[in-house]
Amino acid sequence: MKGTISIRRTAFIWLAGLMATIGVFAAITSYFLVRNEASDFLDNQLRQIALYVGDAPPVPADGPVGDVPHDPEDDFVIQVWDVAGRPSRLSHPAVDIPQQSYTGFADISTAQENWRVYTLATSNRTVQVSQDMSVRQELAASAALQAALPIIVLIPLSLLTLSWIIDRIMARLNRLAVTVASRDARADDPVPIDDVPAEVVPFVSSINLLLARLRALLERQRRFISDAAHELRTPLSALQIQIDNLRHDDRDGRFSQRLTELEAGISRATSLVSKLLRLARYDANETAPAPQPIDLVQLALDTVARLTPLAESRQIDLGITRRDGAITIGALADFEIILDNLVENAVRYAPPGGMVDVAVVAAGQEARIEIRDTGPGIADEEMPRVFERFFRARPQDSEGSGLGLAIAKAAAERQGARLTLAMREDGLGLVASLVVPLAPMKASR
């Protein structure tokens, strides 16, 4: 068995890898974006220092030395006063920022702008450097935006990746659900746990244990039905022999009527036991007899011939109305069981003087055997239950054990045929249809 994989561990590995990838990518991208912004800012500082260093006369910012491409708003305002308070150096004479008397930082507002000012007051001069507050705010906003931009871009990508990760993790659970849902009730092998997540293994093991108990219960039920049917056949056969002996010895006919009733009861019990035994064999999923070509028309003729005495005793007109040539492949015994049950049901439910018509219709790659009767039909609310065991549609006093259609359905399923019941188009009876695939035609030479 392959090692099971934990959902928790898988999710942790995938999510940790996703978060690490996002973090590294965001950090690298933010680093390069902010580095470029900081580089431009620091280059401008170098330019400003070069312009105003020492006691040389000031160079205009837009002069030949200051023609490096830059934003004029980013320039610093440099002000120098001598000990007497006279201005000795002004980078921007048009900007009037009051002289501060102490060393340190200050926020100063003028008629034009708000400024962040640093003042260096010494014994022989006062140097004051100022920067526009809007420039500082723009730099801060730009840096924050460039730092957040990778995260903003990665959020939808990470959600898509996370959705793919979840789908990949849940795919194994979906495969497990499909495996469980597609299992046949008669399957003997347990649900495989090779590709099952570790957290679900106890649950799957519990399902396998429950299925094993269910299989054991069904097997005990099938064995009980089979054993009971076998045990009942012997005493019923013995009773039939005793009745035959009594009938032989009943020379004056005193017990003839009672013996006939008793014989009919034993015959019904024998039929019921045989049907129970047949159902038990179908439930046990016994191997079907070897398939062989079956002439559906001949099958219908043989069935009608077997049940003609029953139809005549009930004054039912039983016959074949259509005989399309049709050959299928299957077990003849199963098809005989199906047709016998369908036609016998139709004969028993049809009223005296009624009709039962059998038709063999070939259409395309399929053939259909239809049994139409003039009986009472089946109510719509009872139609879904007609193939249940021991279910008998109205009228309840009709003959039968309620097993014929269940046996026919089981035999049809084993042969891969479709068996359906429906009311006739005119509403005067029932139509039973058995649809089977036609045998492939051999290529002629």
C-alpha positions in Angstrom: 0.0 0.0 0.0 1.3 3.4 -0.9 2.0 5.9 2.0 -1.0 8.1 2.7 -0.6 11.8 2.4 -2.0 14.2 5.1 -4.3 17.0 3.9 -3.0 19.2 6.8 0.6 18.6 5.8 -0.1 19.0 2.1 -2.0 22.3 2.7 0.8 23.6 5.0 3.5 22.8 2.5 1.6 24.4 -0.4 0.5 27.5 1.6 3.9 28.0 3.2 5.5 27.8 -0.3 2.9 30.2 -1.6 3.4 32.7 1.2 7.2 32.5 1.0 7.0 33.0 -2.8 4.8 36.0 -2.4 6.9 37.5 0.4 10.2 37.1 -1.6 8.7 38.4 -4.8 7.1 41.4 -3.0 10.3 42.2 -1.1 12.5 42.0 -4.2 10.0 44.1 -6.3 9.6 46.7 -3.5 13.3 46.9 -3.0 14.0 47.8 -6.6 11.1 50.2 -6.9 12.0 52.1 -3.6 15.7 51.9 -4.5 15.1 53.8 -7.7 13.0 56.4 -5.9 15.6 56.8 -3.1 18.4 56.9 -5.7 16.7 59.8 -7.5 16.2 61.6 -4.2 19.8 61.1 -3.0 21.1 62.2 -6.4 19.3 65.4 -6.0 20.8 65.9 -2.6 24.3 65.4 -4.1 23.4 68.0 -6.7 22.2 70.5 -4.1 25.3 70.0 -1.9 27.5 70.6 -5.0 25.7 73.8 -5.8 25.9 75.4 -2.4 29.0 74.0 -0.8 31.6 76.4 0.7 31.6 80.2 0.5 31.6 80.5 -3.3 29.0 82.7 -4.9 25.8 80.8 -5.4 25.2 79.2 -8.8 21.7 79.6 -10.1 19.7 76.3 -10.1 18.9 76.7 -13.7 22.4 77.6 -14.8 24.9 75.6 -16.7 25.9 73.6 -13.7 22.4 72.9 -12.6 21.2 71.5 -15.9 20.9 67.9 -14.7 17.3 66.8 -15.3 15.3 67.2 -12.1 12.1 68.5 -10.6 12.6 72.1 -9.4 10.1 71.4 -6.6 12.6 69.0 -5.1 15.2 71.7 -4.6 16.2 72.7 -1.1 16.0 76.4 0.0 19.4 77.4 1.4 19.7 80.6 3.5 22.8 81.8 5.2 23.1 84.9 7.5 26.2 86.4 9.0 26.7 87.3 12.6 25.1 90.7 12.1 21.9 89.0 10.6 22.6 90.1 7.0 21.9 87.5 4.3 25.1 86.3 2.8 23.7 83.5 0.7 20.2 82.8 -0.6 19.5 80.0 -3.1 15.9 81.2 -3.8 15.6 84.9 -3.0 11.9 84.8 -3.8 11.2 82.5 -1.0 11.0 84.3 2.3 11.4 81.9 5.2 12.0 83.7 8.6 15.3 83.2 10.3 15.2 80.9 13.3 17.2 81.8 16.4 17.9 78.2 17.6 19.4 75.1 16.2 16.9 72.3 15.4 14.0 71.3 13.3 10.8 73.4 12.8 7.6 73.4 10.7 7.1 76.9 9.2 4.2 78.2 7.1 4.6 81.0 4.6 2.1 82.6 2.3 3.1 80.2 -0.5 3.9 76.9 1.1 4.5 74.9 4.3 8.2 74.1 5.0 10.2 71.7 7.0 13.2 73.7 8.3 16.5 72.8 9.8 18.5 75.7 11.4 22.2 75.6 12.4 23.0 78.6 14.5 26.7 79.2 15.3 28.7 82.1 16.7 29.6 83.5 13.3 26.6 82.6 11.1 23.3 81.0 10.8 22.6 78.3 8.1 19.0 77.4 7.4 18.0 74.5 5.0 14.3 74.2 4.1 12.2 71.7 2.1 8.7 71.9 0.8 6.3 69.8 2.9 4.4 68.7 -0.1 7.6 67.3 -1.6 8.2 65.2 1.5 4.6 64.0 1.5 4.9 63.1 -2.2 8.0 61.1 -1.6 6.4 59.3 1.4 3.3 58.5 -0.7 5.4 57.3 -3.6 7.5 55.1 -1.5 4.4 53.6 0.2 2.7 53.0 -3.1 5.7 51.4 -4.6 6.1 49.1 -1.6 2.4 48.2 -1.6 2.1 47.7 -5.4 3.6 44.2 -5.5 1.2 43.1 -2.8 -1.8 44.6 -4.6 -0.8 42.7 -7.8 0.0 39.5 -6.0 -3.3 39.3 -4.0 -5.5 38.2 -6.9 -2.7 35.9 -8.2 -2.4 34.3 -4.8 -6.1 33.8 -4.6 -6.1 32.0 -7.9 -3.1 29.9 -6.8 -4.8 29.2 -3.5 -8.0 28.1 -5.4 -5.8 25.7 -7.5 -4.1 24.3 -4.4 -7.5 23.7 -2.7 -8.8 22.0 -5.9 -5.7 19.8 -6.1 -6.1 18.8 -2.4 -9.8 18.2 -2.7 -9.5 16.2 -5.9 -8.5 13.1 -3.9 -11.6 13.4 -1.7 -13.7 13.8 -4.9 -12.1 10.7 -6.3 -12.9 8.9 -3.1 -16.6 10.0 -3.2 -16.9 8.8 -6.8 -15.4 5.5 -5.9 -17.8 5.0 -3.0 -20.8 6.2 -5.0 -20.0 3.9 -8.0 -19.6 0.7 -6.0 -22.0 -2.1 -6.5 -23.8 -3.3 -3.4 -22.6 -6.8 -4.1 -18.9 -5.8 -4.4 -16.7 -7.9 -2.2 -13.5 -5.8 -2.2 -13.1 -3.0 0.3 -12.8 0.7 -0.7 -9.1 1.2 -1.5 -7.2 3.6 0.7 -4.0 3.9 -1.4 -4.8 7.5 -2.5 -6.8 8.5 0.5 -5.6 11.4 2.7 -4.4 10.4 6.2 -7.2 12.3 7.9 -9.9 10.3 6.0 -8.4 6.9 6.4 -10.3 6.2 9.7 -13.5 7.2 8.0 -12.9 5.0 5.0 -11.9 2.1 7.3 -15.3 2.5 9.1 -17.1 2.5 5.7 -15.2 -0.8 4.8 -16.2 -2.3 8.2 -19.8 -1.3 7.6 -19.8 -2.7 4.1 -18.4 -5.9 5.4 -21.2 -6.2 7.9 -23.7 -5.4 5.3 -22.3 -8.0 2.9 -22.4 -10.6 5.7 -26.0 -9.7 6.5 -27.0 -10.0 2.9 -25.2 -13.3 2.5 -27.0 -14.7 5.6 -30.3 -13.5 4.1 -29.6 -15.1 0.8 -28.4 -18.3 2.5 -31.5 -18.4 4.7 -33.8 -18.0 1.7 -32.0 -20.6 -0.3 -31.9 -23.1 2.6 -35.5 -22.5 3.4 -36.5 -23.0 -0.2 -34.5 -26.2 -0.4 -35.9 -27.5 2.9 -39.5 -26.7 1.9 -39.3 -28.4 -1.5 -38.9 -31.9 0.0 -41.9 -31.9 2.3 -44.0 -30.3 -0.4 -43.0 -33.0 -2.9 -43.9 -35.6 -0.3 -47.3 -34.0 0.3 -47.9 -34.1 -3.4 -47.1 -37.8 -3.5 -49.5 -38.4 -0.6 -52.3 -36.5 -2.4 -51.7 -38.6 -5.5 -51.9 -41.8 -3.4 -55.1 -40.6 -1.7 -56.7 -39.6 -5.0 -55.8 -43.1 -6.3 -57.4 -44.8 -3.3 -60.5 -42.5 -3.4 -62.6 -44.8 -5.6 -66.0 -43.3 -4.5 -64.8 -39.7 -5.0 -65.6 -38.6 -1.4 -62.5 -36.5 -1.0 -62.0 -35.4 -4.6 -62.9 -31.7 -4.0 -60.9 -31.4 -0.9 -57.9 -33.1 -2.5 -58.1 -30.7 -5.5 -58.1 -27.7 -3.2 -55.2 -29.1 -1.2 -53.3 -29.9 -4.4 -53.8 -26.3 -5.6 -52.5 -25.0 -2.4 -49.4 -27.2 -2.5 -48.9 -26.2 -6.1 -48.9 -22.5 -5.2 -46.5 -23.2 -2.3 -44.2 -25.1 -4.6 -44.3 -22.3 -7.1 -43.5 -19.8 -4.4 -40.6 -21.8 -3.1 -39.2 -22.2 -6.6 -39.4 -18.4 -7.1 -37.7 -17.7 -3.8 -34.9 -20.1 -4.7 -34.5 -18.4 -8.1 -34.4 -15.0 -6.5 -31.8 -16.2 -4.0 -29.7 -17.4 -6.9 -30.0 -14.0 -8.7 -29.1 -12.2 -5.5 -26.0 -14.4 -5.0 -24.9 -13.1 -8.4 -24.4 -16.6 -9.8 -22.7 -16.9 -13.1 -25.2 -16.8 -15.9 -25.4 -19.8 -18.3 -23.2 -19.6 -21.4 -24.6 -17.1 -23.9 -25.9 -18.3 -27.2 -27.8 -16.9 -30.2 -31.5 -16.6 -29.4 -34.3 -16.3 -31.9 -36.7 -13.9 -30.2 -39.6 -14.9 -32.5 -39.1 -18.6 -31.6 -38.8 -17.6 -27.9 -42.1 -15.8 -28.1 -43.8 -18.7 -29.9 -42.5 -21.2 -27.3 -43.7 -18.9 -24.4 -47.2 -18.5 -26.0 -47.4 -22.3 -26.5 -46.5 -23.0 -22.8 -49.1 -20.6 -21.5 -51.9 -21.3 -24.0 -53.5 -23.9 -21.6 -53.6 -21.3 -18.8 -55.0 -18.6 -21.2 -57.7 -21.0 -22.5 -58.7 -21.9 -18.9 -59.3 -18.3 -18.2 -60.9 -17.5 -21.6 -58.1 -15.2 -22.6 -57.2 -14.6 -26.3 -53.4 -15.1 -26.3 -51.4 -14.7 -29.5 -48.6 -13.1 -31.5 -49.3 -10.0 -33.5 -45.9 -9.2 -35.0 -42.8 -11.3 -35.8 -39.9 -9.2 -36.9 -36.8 -11.3 -37.4 -34.5 -10.7 -34.5 -31.5 -12.5 -33.0 -29.9 -11.6 -29.7 -27.0 -13.1 -27.6 -27.7 -14.3 -24.1 -28.7 -17.1 -21.7 -31.9 -18.8 -23.0 -33.0 -19.8 -19.5 -33.0 -16.2 -18.3 -35.0 -15.0 -21.3 -37.5 -17.8 -20.9 -38.0 -16.8 -17.2 -38.6 -13.2 -18.2 -41.1 -13.9 -21.0 -42.9 -16.6 -18.9 -43.4 -14.2 -16.0 -44.5 -11.3 -18.2 -47.0 -13.3 -20.2 -48.3 -15.2 -17.2 -48.9 -11.9 -15.3 -50.7 -10.5 -18.3 -52.9 -13.6 -18.6 -53.7 -13.7 -14.9 -54.6 -10.0 -14.6 -56.7 -9.9 -17.8 -60.5 -10.4 -17.3 -62.3 -13.3 -18.9 -62.7 -12.6 -22.6 -59.7 -10.3 -22.5 -56.7 -10.3 -24.9 -52.9 -10.6 -24.5 -50.9 -9.8 -27.5 -47.2 -10.5 -27.9 -45.1 -8.7 -30.5 -41.5 -8.9 -31.6 -40.3 -5.5 -33.1 -36.9 -4.9 -34.5 -35.7 -1.3 -34.7 -32.2 -0.2 -35.5 -29.6 -2.0 -33.3 -32.3 -3.2 -30.8 -35.2 -5.5 -30.6 -38.3 -5.1 -28.4 -40.7 -7.7 -27.2 -44.0 -6.2 -26.2 -46.8 -7.9 -24.1 -50.0 -5.9 -24.3 -53.0 -6.9 -22.1 -56.5 -5.6 -21.5 -56.3 -5.9 -17.7 -56.9 -3.2 -15.1 -53.4 -1.7 -15.5 -51.4 -0.1 -12.7 -52.1 3.2 -10.9 -49.5 5.9 -11.4 -48.7 6.0 -7.7 -48.0 2.3 -7.7 -45.9 2.1 -10.9 -42.5 2.9 -9.2 -43.0 -0.1 -6.9 -44.0 -2.8 -9.4 -40.6 -4.5 -9.4 -40.5 -4.7 -5.6 -40.6 -8.1 -4.1 -44.0 -9.3 -2.7 -45.6 -6.1 -4.0 -49.0 -6.7 -5.7 -50.8 -4.0 -7.4 -54.6 -3.7 -7.1 -56.7 -5.7 -7.2 -55.1 -7.4 -4.1 -57.3 -10.5 -4.4 -55.6 -11.5 -7.7 -53.5 -14.6 -8.0 -49.8 -14.5 -7.6 -47.0 -14.2 -5.1 -45.7 -10.7 -6.0 -42.3 -12.2 -7.1 -42.8 -12.6 -10.8 -41.8 -9.1 -11.9 -39.0 -9.0 -9.4 -37.5 -12.2 -10.9 -38.0 -10.9 -14.4 -36.3 -7.6 -13.5 -33.3 -9.5 -11.9 -33.0 -11.8 -15.0 -33.2 -8.8 -17.4 -30.4 -6.9 -15.5 -28.2 -10.0 -15.6 -28.6 -10.2 -19.4 -28.1 -6.4 -19.9 -31.7 -5.9 -21.1 -34.1 -3.1 -20.2 -37.5 -4.0 -18.8 -40.2 -1.4 -18.5 -43.9 -1.3 -17.7 -46.4 1.4 -18.8 -50.1 1.9 -19.4 -51.3 1.4 -22.9 -51.9 4.5 -25.0 -55.7 4.0 -24.9 -55.5 3.4 -21.1 -57.1 -0.1 -21.5 -54.4 -2.3 -20.0 -50.7 -2.5 -19.5 -47.7 -2.8 -21.9 -44.5 -4.7 -20.7 -41.5 -4.0 -22.9 -38.2 -6.0 -23.0 -35.5 -4.2 -25.0 -32.4 -6.2 -26.0 -29.5 -5.5 -28.3 -29.5 -7.3 -31.6 -26.7 -9.7 -32.4 -24.1 -8.2 -34.8 -24.7 -9.4 -38.4 -21.8 -11.4 -40.0 -20.4 -9.8 -43.1 -21.4 -11.7 -46.1 -18.8 -13.0 -48.5 
